[in-house]
């Protein structure tokens, strides 16, 4: 099976710092994203939601509830968050990064994910669904950040 790759982007008029604060705090995700609930399962080693933290997100789409567990792998404040999927979707080797880059008076948000399908012949389907879901998340945080800055 070929590794699946998702690359999406969005632009926010908010600063990289403001966008980062929303992404780094899982408590905010249900406010700006398609998630209905969030809880911190395990605190990170250096900071509560930093590397090592296990975050649990619940989403509901088309009558189906999904609970995904993700571990934060790395954080570069105001620039990047790397994470991996631990459970919740029938995928293997799911890793993602959200990168923030100054762009004019705002921020370019780049969200990249790679994964393998757990069941032969299904990876293309999950790439298609997740591309839409991640693009929606990037657009939502981009639009929410200017209205709810961390300052």
Backbone torsions as a table, in degrees:
resi	resn	phi	psi	omega
1	UNK	NA	137.0	178.9
2	UNK	-80.9	142.2	176.8
3	UNK	-64.8	138.0	179.7
4	UNK	-94.2	142.8	-178.2
5	UNK	-129.5	133.0	175.2
6	UNK	-121.9	129.9	175.8
7	UNK	-132.6	115.7	175.8
8	UNK	-131.0	162.3	177.2
9	UNK	-148.3	160.8	176.4
10	UNK	-153.2	158.6	178.6
11	UNK	-116.4	136.0	176.0
12	UNK	-119.6	147.8	174.7
13	UNK	-83.3	-4.5	176.9
14	UNK	-81.1	162.7	178.8
15	UNK	-73.7	159.0	174.2
16	UNK	-55.0	-37.6	179.4
17	UNK	-60.7	-46.0	-178.3
18	UNK	-65.4	-41.3	178.1
19	UNK	-66.6	-43.7	-179.9
20	UNK	-58.8	-43.7	-178.9
21	UNK	-57.6	-38.0	178.1
22	UNK	-70.2	-42.9	-179.3
23	UNK	-68.4	-36.6	-176.3
24	UNK	-75.0	-21.1	-178.8
25	UNK	-106.1	98.9	-178.7
26	UNK	-57.1	-24.6	178.2
27	UNK	-59.9	-25.9	-177.7
28	UNK	-83.9	-18.5	-172.6
29	UNK	-57.0	-41.9	177.6
30	UNK	-64.8	-23.2	179.2
31	UNK	-73.2	-38.1	-175.4
32	UNK	-109.9	-13.0	-175.0
33	UNK	-115.3	-167.5	-177.9
34	UNK	-91.4	16.0	-179.3
35	UNK	-91.0	143.9	179.2
36	UNK	-98.2	-18.8	-179.8
37	UNK	-156.6	157.3	177.3
38	UNK	-145.0	144.8	168.8
39	UNK	-150.5	148.9	176.8
40	UNK	-90.7	117.8	180.0
41	UNK	-85.1	-42.6	-178.5
42	UNK	-140.3	132.4	178.0
43	UNK	-73.8	153.5	177.2
44	UNK	-72.5	172.1	-177.1
45	UNK	-79.9	-40.1	-178.4
46	UNK	-97.0	-32.6	177.9
47	UNK	-146.1	161.2	-173.4
48	UNK	-52.6	-47.0	-177.8
49	UNK	-111.3	27.0	178.5
50	UNK	-91.5	-163.8	-178.5
51	UNK	-50.9	133.5	-178.5
52	UNK	95.4	-17.9	179.6
53	UNK	-64.3	139.8	173.7
54	UNK	-111.0	119.8	-176.7
55	UNK	-113.2	138.3	-177.3
56	UNK	-116.5	121.9	-179.1
57	UNK	-116.8	137.5	175.4
58	UNK	-113.3	132.9	176.0
59	UNK	-132.4	155.4	178.0
60	UNK	-131.2	123.2	-177.6
61	UNK	-143.6	128.1	179.2
62	UNK	52.7	42.5	177.0
63	UNK	77.7	5.6	-177.4
64	UNK	-117.1	130.8	178.7
65	UNK	-96.8	132.8	177.3
66	UNK	-123.7	131.7	175.4
67	UNK	-115.1	114.3	-178.3
68	UNK	-113.6	139.3	177.3
69	UNK	-110.0	127.9	-177.4
70	UNK	-129.7	141.7	176.8
71	UNK	-109.5	132.1	176.0
72	UNK	-74.7	126.0	-179.7
73	UNK	-97.0	-35.5	-177.8
74	UNK	-161.4	152.5	179.6
75	UNK	-140.4	129.9	168.6
76	UNK	-119.1	104.8	-174.3
77	UNK	-48.2	134.7	178.1
78	UNK	66.3	4.8	-177.1
79	UNK	-129.6	-40.4	-168.7
80	UNK	-161.7	144.1	170.3
81	UNK	-133.3	127.7	176.8
82	UNK	-111.8	138.5	179.3
83	UNK	-148.8	164.7	176.2
84	UNK	-130.7	149.3	176.0
85	UNK	-83.6	127.5	178.0
86	UNK	-95.4	-37.7	179.6
87	UNK	-164.9	165.5	175.7
88	UNK	121.5	-26.9	178.0
89	UNK	-132.0	149.1	-179.5
90	UNK	-78.1	65.8	-178.1
91	UNK	-129.5	156.2	174.7
92	UNK	-121.4	149.6	173.7
93	UNK	57.4	34.9	179.4
94	UNK	-76.6	121.7	174.9
95	UNK	-135.7	144.7	-179.3
96	UNK	-144.0	158.2	176.1
97	UNK	-140.1	137.8	171.9
98	UNK	-113.1	118.0	-178.6
99	UNK	-111.3	139.5	-180.0
100	UNK	-119.0	131.4	-177.7
101	UNK	-134.1	130.8	176.2
102	UNK	-56.1	136.6	179.8
103	UNK	-143.9	99.0	-175.7
104	UNK	63.7	-128.8	178.8
105	UNK	-89.4	6.0	-176.6
106	UNK	-131.3	-143.4	-173.4
107	UNK	-140.6	135.2	169.1
108	UNK	-92.2	123.8	179.2
109	UNK	-103.8	121.4	176.1
110	UNK	-116.8	124.7	-178.5
111	UNK	-120.2	117.6	-176.7
112	UNK	-123.4	137.1	177.4
113	UNK	-137.4	146.8	173.8
114	UNK	-133.0	147.8	179.6
115	UNK	-166.7	167.5	172.6
116	UNK	-118.4	148.5	175.4
117	UNK	-74.9	145.8	178.2
118	UNK	-83.2	-25.2	-179.7
119	UNK	-118.5	128.9	-179.8
120	UNK	-53.3	135.8	176.4
121	UNK	85.3	2.5	-178.0
122	UNK	-108.6	-13.6	-174.6
123	UNK	-58.2	-40.3	-179.4
124	UNK	-60.5	-39.1	179.8
125	UNK	-63.7	-47.5	-179.9
126	UNK	-67.3	-33.9	175.3
127	UNK	-61.5	-43.7	-178.3
128	UNK	-65.1	-48.7	-179.4
129	UNK	-64.5	-46.6	-177.9
130	UNK	-68.7	-31.8	176.0
131	UNK	-59.4	-46.5	178.6
132	UNK	-64.5	-41.7	-178.9
133	UNK	-65.5	-45.4	-178.7
134	UNK	-70.1	-38.7	176.8
135	UNK	-61.5	-42.0	177.8
136	UNK	-61.5	-43.0	179.3
137	UNK	-62.3	-44.2	179.7
138	UNK	-62.2	-43.5	178.7
139	UNK	-64.8	-40.5	-177.9
140	UNK	-66.5	-45.9	-179.9
141	UNK	-67.1	-33.9	177.8
142	UNK	-62.1	-41.0	-179.3
143	UNK	-78.4	-31.8	-177.6
144	UNK	-75.8	-38.5	-173.4
145	UNK	-56.2	-44.7	-178.6
146	UNK	-64.3	-25.4	-177.7
147	UNK	-88.1	-13.6	-175.5
148	UNK	-136.4	53.1	-175.6
149	UNK	-65.5	153.2	-177.2
150	UNK	-78.0	-5.8	-175.5
151	UNK	-67.2	NA	NA
